[in-house]
Amino acid sequence: MKEQLYQLFQGTTGAPTVEDLLLRVGVSVVIGLAIFVSYWISHAGTIYSQKFNINLITLTILTATVMTVIGNNIALSLGMVGALSIVRFRTAIKDPRDTTYIFWAIICGICCGVGVFAAVAVFVVMLILGRVRNDVRTLLVVRAARTQELPVEGKVYEYFGGRAVQRVKNTTEDAVEFMFELSRGMLERAQKKAEHPITEELYALGGVEYVNVVAQNDEIGS
């Protein structure tokens, strides 16, 4: 029993051959390129970071290299974890999906040569779901005379069919300010059905100082 535990912690595999190293690094490069293409397709637009995408490939290759060196040696793996634990990752994540891509690259490097089918499955899923976007929340801000309080509420309720949520209502002796929350899709559908935009409908009531339509993304909301 003691000898088995000793062999487990000491490691039973010998040094990898040159062919083995080339094979593992080559497979990691191929999988890293697949991650690169998936990230490039699913992050089209201003959110795309070319430097971050290139780092995904290098991260996959480096992880595969580290795992090749460690092999089955548990003692060496624990020492490697302790050495890497001093590293602090302080780069701001602009998109929640970036975390998925980071873990995907690490896992592909660790499981290089074994997790090819898992990499293909994740690649397909990210291509299908990578372009899914949140329905951007929109704020409708209206400031009007106090005498137009009920007409403004009635017009917004009528225009959006009661689906606009009133979040804020500030009043003074002479003025009132509303803040309604709705989705971008709700605004577009309502404008297609109506003859005029909501801004014109509200200004037509009279006594309206301003009407602002503000897109609220996740960063502002958080």
N, C-alpha and C positions, 0 to 999 in steps of 0.2 A: 504493500500500500504506500509506504514511504517512497519507494523507488518510482511508482507511478506518478505521485504528486511532484516529485523532483523533476521527472521528465516533462510533466505538463508545464511547470514554470520555467524549465530550462529551454523548452522548445525542441521539437524532434525533426524539423525540416532543415536541410542543409542550405548552403548559399545558392541563390537562384543562378541559373545559367544565363549566358548572354542572350540566347534565343528566347528564354522565358522573359527576360527584362524587355527585350524589343517587342514581344508579343503584348505584354501588359501595357506598356507605354503606347503602343500603336492603337490598341483597343480604347484606351482612355482618350486618345486624341480624337478618334472617330466619335465616341460618345460625347465628348466636349463640344465638337462641331455641331452635333445634333442639338445640344442644349443651346448653342450659339444661334442656330437658325430659328429655333422655337422662340427664343427671347426676342430676336430681331423682328419676327413676324407679329408676335402678340403685343409688342410694345411700340408700335408705330406711332409717331408723333413727337411732341416736345418732351414726353416723359422718357424717351429712349436714351440710354447712356451707352455709347460705344465702348468707353473704357471699362464700365462695369461688365459688359457682355464679354469682352476679351478676358477679363479676370475670371469669368466662369470657366473658360477653357483651361487656363493655367491652374486654377484651383483643382480641377478634375485631375490633371496630369500630376500635380504635386501630391495630391492625396493618394493616388495610385502608387507613386514612387515611395511614399512613406510606408504604405501598407506592404509593399514588396520587401522593404528593408525589415519591417517588424516581423512579418511572417506569422508563425504560431508562438512566438516568444512573448509570453504574458508579462514577464518582468520588464522586457524592453518596451512593451506597449504602455505599461504603467508609467515608466520613466518618460516616455514621449509625451503622454498626456500631461504629466507634471510640468514638463518643459514648455509645452504649448499653452498651459493655463495662465501664464503671465501675460499673454497677448490680450490686449483689449481692442475689441472691434467697435470703433466709435463713428464709423461712417453712417450718416443719416440714411435711412431707408425711405425712398420717395414713394414707393408703391408696395402694398402688402404682399404682392406676388413675388417681389424680389427675395423675400425670405424663403419662399418655396423654391426658387431657383438656386439659392445658396445651398440649402439642404440637399436639393437634387444633385448638384455638382459634387458635394461631399460624399453622398451615398454612392453615386456612380463610381467615384474614385476608390472608395473602400471595397465595393463589390465588383470591381472591374474584372471582367472575365467570367463572372457568375451572374450578375444582375443585368445582363443585356436585355432580357425579356421585360424586366421591370422598367428599364430605361425607355424601351420602345413604347410601353403602355403609358408612361408619364408623358412622353413626347406627344403621343396622339391626343391625350386628354388636354394638355396645355394648348395644343393647336386648336382644339375645338372650343375650349372654354376660355382661352387666353384673351380673346377680344370682347368678352362680356363686360359691359360697362354698367356702373350704377346709374339709375335714373336720377339725374342731377336734381337736387332740391332747389326750388326757386322761391324767393321771397318777394312778395308784392307789398311794397311800402307806400302808403297813401297818407297824405296830410291834407286836411280840409278844414273848413270853418265848422264850428261846433254845431251850427244849425243843420249841417249836412251829414251828421253822424248816422242817422237811420237810413237815408238814401244811399250812402256809400255801402253800408253793410248789406242792404237789400240788393244793390247792383252786383256786388261780388258774389253773393249767394246765388243770384239768378244766372250770372254768367258761367259759373263753374258748377252749377247744379248742386250746391251745398257741399262739395268735396274739398273746398279750400278751408284749411284749418286756421282759425284766428289765434295767433300766438301772443300778440301784444296789442294793447289798446291804451294809449296814453291820452289823457284829456287835460286841457286847461280851460280857463273861463271862456276863451275865444276860439280855441282850435282843438282838433282831435287828430291823433295819428294812429293808424292801424298797421299791423304787420301780419300778413297772411302767408302761410306756408303751403306750397303745392309742388308737384313734380313738373319737370319739363314736358313730359308727355301729356300731362293734364292740360298744361297751358296751350300746347300745340293743337290738341283735339278741340279745345274750347274755341280757339281762334278760327279753326276751319268751319265750325258750325255757325259762328256769329258773323254778322255782316261787317263789323268793325273790331279793331283790337280793343282790349280791355282799357288801355290808356285813353283812347278816344271816348269810350263809353263813360268813363269816370269824369273826364273833363267836361263832357256834355251836361253833367249834372249841375255845374256851376259851383263856385266857392271852393274848388279844389286847388290847393297851392302847388302840389307836385305829386307825381306817381312814378315810383322807381321799381324796376324789375331787376332783382339781383340773383345771380346764379350762386348757389352755396355748395361748394365742393366739400370732400371729406376733410381736407386739411383745415378749412375754416370751421367746419362743424365740430371738430375735435378740440 
